[in-house]
Amino acid sequence: MVSERHLFRVPTIGVSVDTAGCELDDLAVCAAVQVRVGADEAWRSVVEQAIASGWVGIEALAGVAGTVADVTRDNVCGFGQAVADTVVAVRTWDRETDAQRTFPLSECGFRPGGSRFQEVLGDGSWRFEILDVAFLLKQGDLTAPVQDVALAAAVGIQRGQRVPLADVRDAVQRLR
């Protein structure tokens, strides 16, 4: 039996959301949404939408400049979170083979500060043009336990405690 998907578009940015979450044949963990974001979307807008929507997992990456493609290609990390922590898949155009290709997380080659999407062709252009990125984000009002010592101090908690998403965003913006 094929699961019925519950998709809607967020009007402020180019985001598609799958709210099916807990269906038996769904790969998503319970209480999560799969969010597909166009590569050209501003990362800051995506983080703001996530906080406003109660999507947990990228709030500590608030204030990062660039597009979704930029932060994914570089696997931006900060304050205990990394883009790769929430990526499900990256859809690309492979300029070498002149074909579209979607990479599951296991094939993205994420490492601190990089990914397989940093491969450059002989003419100096990126081999993979990132078209969109699918993220799996938990739902809630509170962060995961804050592990970064500086961030915990900035929000006035002990390491391992949880706080509202917006509190982390605000603290991160002060610390940057």
C-alpha positions in Angstrom: 0.0 0.0 0.0 1.4 3.4 -0.9 1.2 6.0 1.8 -0.8 9.2 1.1 1.5 12.2 1.5 0.5 15.3 3.2 2.4 18.0 1.4 2.0 21.7 1.6 4.1 24.7 0.5 5.3 27.3 3.0 4.4 30.6 1.3 7.3 32.7 2.6 10.1 30.6 1.1 10.3 27.8 -1.5 9.8 24.9 1.0 7.8 21.7 0.6 6.9 19.9 3.8 5.8 16.3 4.2 3.8 16.0 7.4 3.0 12.3 7.2 5.7 11.7 9.9 4.5 8.5 11.6 3.0 6.3 9.0 4.1 2.7 9.2 5.7 2.6 5.8 7.4 6.0 6.1 11.2 6.3 6.7 10.7 9.4 8.9 10.9 9.0 12.6 7.8 9.9 14.6 7.3 13.6 15.3 9.4 14.7 12.3 8.8 16.5 9.1 10.7 16.2 5.8 11.4 19.6 4.5 12.6 20.1 0.9 14.2 23.4 0.2 15.4 25.0 -3.1 19.1 25.5 -3.3 18.8 29.2 -4.0 16.8 29.9 -0.8 18.5 32.1 1.8 19.7 29.9 4.7 18.7 32.5 7.3 15.1 32.5 6.0 15.1 28.7 6.3 16.3 28.8 9.9 13.7 31.5 10.7 10.9 29.4 9.1 12.1 26.4 11.1 12.0 28.2 14.4 8.5 29.7 13.6 7.2 26.3 12.6 8.7 24.4 15.6 11.2 22.4 13.5 14.2 21.4 15.6 17.7 20.8 14.4 19.1 23.9 12.7 18.4 26.7 15.2 22.1 26.9 16.2 23.0 27.7 12.6 21.1 31.0 12.7 22.9 33.9 11.3 24.9 31.8 8.8 25.1 33.7 5.5 24.5 32.2 2.1 22.1 29.9 0.3 20.9 26.4 1.1 23.4 25.2 -1.6 26.2 27.1 0.0 25.7 25.8 3.6 25.1 22.3 2.3 28.2 22.2 0.1 30.3 23.4 3.0 28.5 21.4 5.6 28.4 24.5 7.9 28.8 23.6 11.5 28.4 25.7 14.6 27.5 25.5 18.3 27.0 21.7 18.2 25.0 21.5 15.1 25.9 20.7 11.5 23.9 20.9 8.3 24.6 17.2 7.7 22.8 16.3 11.0 19.5 16.9 9.3 20.0 16.2 5.6 18.1 13.3 4.1 19.0 13.8 0.5 20.6 16.3 -2.0 19.3 16.6 -5.5 21.9 17.8 -8.0 22.7 18.4 -11.6 25.9 16.6 -12.4 27.7 18.7 -15.0 30.2 15.9 -15.8 27.5 13.4 -16.8 24.9 16.0 -17.8 22.3 14.3 -15.7 20.3 14.8 -12.6 21.3 12.8 -9.6 20.0 12.6 -6.0 22.4 11.6 -3.3 21.1 10.0 0.0 22.8 11.2 3.1 25.1 8.2 3.1 26.6 9.2 -0.3 27.0 13.0 0.4 30.5 12.6 1.8 29.9 15.1 4.6 32.8 16.1 6.8 33.5 19.2 8.9 33.6 22.1 6.4 32.9 20.1 3.3 31.1 17.5 1.2 31.4 15.7 -2.1 29.6 18.7 -3.6 32.8 20.7 -3.5 34.3 18.7 -6.4 35.5 21.1 -9.1 35.7 20.5 -12.8 38.6 21.4 -15.0 37.0 24.8 -15.9 36.8 25.7 -12.2 33.0 25.2 -11.9 31.3 23.0 -9.3 30.8 19.5 -10.7 27.4 19.2 -8.9 24.9 22.1 -9.0 22.7 21.6 -6.0 19.1 21.9 -7.0 17.4 21.2 -3.6 18.0 19.6 -0.3 15.7 17.5 1.8 16.0 17.8 5.6 14.4 15.7 8.3 13.6 17.9 11.3 12.0 16.9 14.6 9.0 18.9 15.8 8.9 20.8 19.1 9.4 24.0 20.9 12.6 23.1 22.6 16.1 22.4 21.3 17.8 19.1 21.7 20.0 19.1 24.8 22.5 21.9 24.3 26.0 20.5 24.3 28.1 23.5 23.3 29.5 25.1 26.4 29.6 28.6 25.1 26.1 28.4 23.8 24.8 26.9 27.1 26.4 29.8 29.0 25.0 32.4 26.5 21.4 31.1 27.1 22.0 30.8 30.9 21.7 27.0 31.2 23.9 24.0 32.2 25.2 21.9 29.3 22.7 19.2 28.4 19.6 21.3 29.2 17.0 22.3 26.6 15.6 25.8 25.8 13.1 27.4 23.4 14.4 27.4 19.8 14.2 31.2 19.6 16.5 31.5 22.7 19.2 29.6 20.9 18.8 31.6 17.7 19.1 34.9 19.7 22.1 33.7 21.6 23.9 32.5 18.5 23.3 35.8 16.8 24.9 37.6 19.8 27.9 35.2 19.8 28.6 35.5 16.0 
